[in-house]
Amino acid sequence: MGWTGEDCVPAEVRAWTRRRSSRAADWPARALAEAKGDTTVSVVLPARDERETVGDIVRVIRGELAALVDEVVVIDSRSTDDTAAVAARAGARVHAQDDILPHLEPLGGKGEALWKSLAVTEGDILAFVDADIRNFRSELVTGLLGPLLSDPGVVYVKGCYDRPLGGSPTGGGRVTELVARPLINLHWPQLSGFVQPLAGEYAGRRSALERVPFITGYGVELGLLVDLAELAGLDALAQVDLGVREHSHQSTEALGAMAAQIMLAAWSRLERQGKIQAVHRPGSRLTQFRRGEHGHEVVVQDVSIAERPPMSTVRAPRPGRATGR
């Protein structure tokens, strides 16, 4: 990776980028299957109403990475369509989010699904992949696994990629550019080398993932990045260029809610790390406006986030029977 304005980039970030950045093409599946030895690998897809894409993703992983991936698990996050059935037919083991750890009060959000996956998977390494990806390629998984299977010093890998938008090869990731990247550069500049800090494709060692909390909403990616860097140090983190990622894009209104949750996640980490001294509690309601028949209509939604403790502190009952294989 080259830098423009390199003198403004912290030396630590430049050195990390040279040492811990790679491309998916650097990690062929056959070589990784030989290198994995006794290490077990789980691929987790959090899914909500993704029947159009989840089946194809599962089939690609099971068909092309059978020698590398030991289990494919879909966490169905309260879908109203037949996402669970489609995933099961494709060969995934499917768990309903609210059926996992049923003795706990159920919470909502993507982070909840990811956290609960730790209780129903067996892999030493977990790779998380969003279920809305179009034209899915197995390199999106092998790229994530490469640094972890080749270097025991790496505990967490983030994917990065181009995100087409509106016919342009780039332009997706608006929340990243407008919210997450400024926050990271302001408060965690050592993490500024991550191209896609909010990427939904990442992998980590169970031994590390079970030692950090999970934010239940859309702030989960920022929270994991900050917490794992604090836990293991920057050099234990890596990133891999996965090429292009195609997926459905959400409305500006929905992105506003995501941005609010990411800001709340950043606030929680800044306060926890002693980087701010809070004199008030941030609000958890977001007011937005839509043009209606009689002018602007007010839309208010709850953007509060919750947090699950490290899974290592939770005594998980033996998982029940899942749907599918």
MARKE-432595 format. One record per residue (C-alpha): y, z, x; residue number from 1. Coordinates in steps of 0.1 Angstrom, whole numbers. Each point is the difference from the previous one (the first is absolute). Example, Ala and Ser with C-alpha at 12.3 -4.5 7.8 and 13.67 -1.06 7.14 Angstrom:
BEGIN
{{-45,78,123},1}
{{34,-7,14},2}
This chain:
BEGIN
{{0,0,0},1}
{{34,-9,13},2}
{{32,20,-6},3}
{{35,-13,-6},4}
{{26,25,11},5}
{{-27,17,21},6}
{{24,24,16},7}
{{5,17,-33},8}
{{-37,6,-5},9}
{{-13,33,12},10}
{{-22,-4,32},11}
{{-27,20,-17},12}
{{-2,-26,-28},13}
{{0,-29,23},14}
{{-28,15,21},15}
{{-20,8,-32},16}
{{4,-35,-14},17}
{{-14,-15,32},18}
{{-29,24,1},19}
{{-9,3,-37},20}
{{7,-33,-16},21}
{{-26,-27,-5},22}
{{-10,-29,-23},23}
{{-28,-3,-24},24}
{{-14,-29,20},25}
{{-5,24,29},26}
{{-28,18,-20},27}
{{-28,-23,-11},28}
{{-24,15,-25},29}
{{-31,-6,21},30}
{{14,18,30},31}
{{11,29,-21},32}
{{-34,3,-17},33}
{{-16,3,35},34}
{{26,25,11},35}
{{-2,23,-31},36}
{{-33,16,11},37}
{{-7,30,-23},38}
{{36,1,-13},39}
{{1,-6,-38},40}
{{27,-19,-18},41}
{{12,3,-36},42}
{{24,-24,-16},43}
{{20,14,-29},44}
{{19,-19,-26},45}
{{23,19,-23},46}
{{3,-21,-32},47}
{{18,1,-33},48}
{{-2,-30,-23},49}
{{-10,-24,29},50}
{{-29,-19,-17},51}
{{14,-33,12},52}
{{-3,8,37},53}
{{-22,30,6},54}
{{-33,-18,-4},55}
{{8,-27,26},56}
{{11,26,25},57}
{{-33,19,-4},58}
{{-21,-31,2},59}
{{17,-11,33},60}
{{-5,34,16},61}
{{-36,3,-11},62}
{{-8,-36,8},63}
{{16,-4,34},64}
{{1,36,14},65}
{{-34,14,-10},66}
{{-8,8,36},67}
{{32,18,5},68}
{{9,18,-33},69}
{{-24,26,-13},70}
{{15,4,-34},71}
{{27,-15,-23},72}
{{15,25,-24},73}
{{24,-7,-28},74}
{{20,29,-14},75}
{{10,-11,-35},76}
{{34,15,-8},77}
{{0,2,-38},78}
{{-3,-38,-5},79}
{{4,-13,-35},80}
{{-19,-32,7},81}
{{-35,-5,14},82}
{{9,4,37},83}
{{-29,25,4},84}
{{-26,-23,-15},85}
{{12,-30,21},86}
{{-1,21,32},87}
{{-34,13,-8},88}
{{-14,-34,-7},89}
{{13,-12,33},90}
{{-19,27,18},91}
{{25,29,4},92}
{{-8,36,-7},93}
{{26,10,-26},94}
{{13,34,-8},95}
{{25,9,-27},96}
{{29,18,16},97}
{{0,29,-25},98}
{{-37,6,3},99}
{{3,9,37},100}
{{4,37,7},101}
{{3,7,-38},102}
{{7,37,6},103}
{{35,-9,12},104}
{{28,-9,-23},105}
{{2,-38,0},106}
{{31,-16,15},107}
{{12,-36,-1},108}
{{10,-26,26},109}
{{-14,-20,27},110}
{{-1,29,25},111}
{{-22,20,-24},112}
{{-26,-28,0},113}
{{0,-3,38},114}
{{-3,38,5},115}
{{-29,2,-25},116}
{{-18,-28,18},117}
{{-6,24,29},118}
{{-22,21,-23},119}
{{-23,-29,-10},120}
{{-4,-20,31},121}
{{-22,5,31},122}
{{16,-20,27},123}
{{12,13,33},124}
{{28,-26,-2},125}
{{17,-9,-33},126}
{{19,-32,-5},127}
{{23,-2,-30},128}
{{7,-34,-16},129}
{{22,-7,-30},130}
{{-19,-16,-29},131}
{{27,-25,-10},132}
{{-3,-23,31},133}
{{-4,-37,-7},134}
{{-20,-24,23},135}
{{-15,30,16},136}
{{-14,-4,36},137}
{{-24,22,17},138}
{{23,2,30},139}
{{22,23,-20},140}
{{-28,26,5},141}
{{-13,-9,35},142}
{{35,1,14},143}
{{4,36,-12},144}
{{-33,11,14},145}
{{3,-16,34},146}
{{22,26,18},147}
{{-20,29,-16},148}
{{-34,-13,11},149}
{{12,-10,35},150}
{{20,31,10},151}
{{-9,36,-10},152}
{{36,9,7},153}
{{13,-19,-30},154}
{{-2,19,-33},155}
{{21,-21,-24},156}
{{8,-37,-2},157}
{{26,-17,-22},158}
{{-1,-37,-9},159}
{{30,-22,2},160}
{{5,-35,-14},161}
{{23,-25,-16},162}
{{6,3,-37},163}
{{9,-33,-18},164}
{{25,3,-28},165}
{{13,-26,-24},166}
{{-14,-30,20},167}
{{14,14,33},168}
{{-25,10,27},169}
{{17,33,3},170}
{{23,22,-21},171}
{{-25,25,-16},172}
{{2,36,9},173}
{{35,6,-14},174}
{{-6,38,-3},175}
{{-10,1,36},176}
{{31,-17,12},177}
{{25,17,-23},178}
{{-14,35,0},179}
{{-30,9,23},180}
{{12,-17,32},181}
{{35,15,-1},182}
{{-15,35,-7},183}
{{-25,-4,29},184}
{{26,-12,25},185}
{{24,28,-10},186}
{{-25,29,1},187}
{{-32,-11,17},188}
{{12,-26,25},189}
{{-33,3,20},190}
{{-16,-17,-30},191}
{{24,-29,-1},192}
{{-24,-24,16},193}
{{-22,-2,-31},194}
{{7,-34,-16},195}
{{-14,10,-35},196}
{{2,38,-3},197}
{{-8,-2,-37},198}
{{-29,-24,4},199}
{{-29,7,-24},200}
{{-25,-11,26},201}
{{-8,27,26},202}
{{-30,18,14},203}
{{-6,34,16},204}
{{-26,24,12},205}
{{-12,25,-26},206}
{{5,28,25},207}
{{37,-7,0},208}
{{5,-11,-37},209}
{{-16,32,-13},210}
{{25,21,20},211}
{{32,-13,-16},212}
{{13,3,-35},213}
{{3,-30,-23},214}
{{31,-7,-22},215}
{{-12,-11,-33},216}
{{25,-27,-8},217}
{{13,-30,19},218}
{{12,21,28},219}
{{-35,4,13},220}
{{3,-26,27},221}
{{32,15,14},222}
{{-14,35,-2},223}
{{-33,-10,18},224}
{{19,-18,28},225}
{{23,29,7},226}
{{-27,27,-4},227}
{{-26,-18,22},228}
{{26,-6,27},229}
{{8,37,0},230}
{{-37,9,0},231}
{{-13,-24,27},232}
{{31,-14,18},233}
{{13,-35,0},234}
{{-25,-13,25},235}
{{-28,8,-24},236}
{{14,-25,-25},237}
{{-2,-38,2},238}
{{9,-31,-19},239}
{{-17,-34,-5},240}
{{16,-33,-11},241}
{{-21,-11,-29},242}
{{18,-33,-5},243}
{{10,-6,-37},244}
{{-5,22,-30},245}
{{4,-15,-35},246}
{{2,22,-30},247}
{{19,3,-33},248}
{{36,13,2},249}
{{14,26,-22},250}
{{33,0,-18},251}
{{32,13,15},252}
{{-1,29,-25},253}
{{-35,10,12},254}
{{11,-3,36},255}
{{28,24,-7},256}
{{-25,26,-12},257}
{{-20,-5,32},258}
{{31,3,21},259}
{{8,33,-17},260}
{{-34,14,7},261}
{{2,-11,37},262}
{{33,18,3},263}
{{-15,31,-15},264}
{{-29,-2,24},265}
{{24,-3,30},266}
{{20,30,-13},267}
{{-32,21,-1},268}
{{-9,-9,36},269}
{{35,5,13},270}
{{1,35,-16},271}
{{-35,8,12},272}
{{8,-10,36},273}
{{32,20,0},274}
{{22,-31,3},275}
{{21,9,-31},276}
{{10,32,-16},277}
{{-1,-6,-38},278}
{{28,15,-20},279}
{{-12,-16,-32},280}
{{-32,-15,-14},281}
{{0,-38,-5},282}
{{-2,-13,-35},283}
{{-32,-15,-13},284}
{{13,-23,-28},285}
{{12,-35,6},286}
{{25,-16,-23},287}
{{-1,-38,-2},288}
{{15,-26,-23},289}
{{-13,-31,-18},290}
{{20,-26,-18},291}
{{-8,3,-37},292}
{{11,-17,-32},293}
{{30,24,-3},294}
{{9,4,37},295}
{{-16,21,27},296}
{{-28,23,-10},297}
{{-7,31,19},298}
{{-35,5,14},299}
{{-9,33,15},300}
{{-33,8,18},301}
{{-15,28,19},302}
{{-4,-8,37},303}
{{-12,34,12},304}
{{-27,2,26},305}
{{-27,26,5},306}
{{-21,7,30},307}
{{-37,6,6},308}
{{-9,24,29},309}
{{-21,-12,29},310}
{{-35,-8,-13},311}
{{-15,22,27},312}
{{14,30,-19},313}
{{-16,-10,-33},314}
{{-37,8,-6},315}
{{-11,-32,-16},316}
{{-30,1,-24},317}
{{-27,-25,6},318}
{{12,-33,-15},319}
{{-16,-10,-33},320}
{{-16,-32,-8},321}
{{24,-30,3},322}
{{1,-33,-19},323}
{{-16,-29,18},324}
{{-18,-2,33},325}
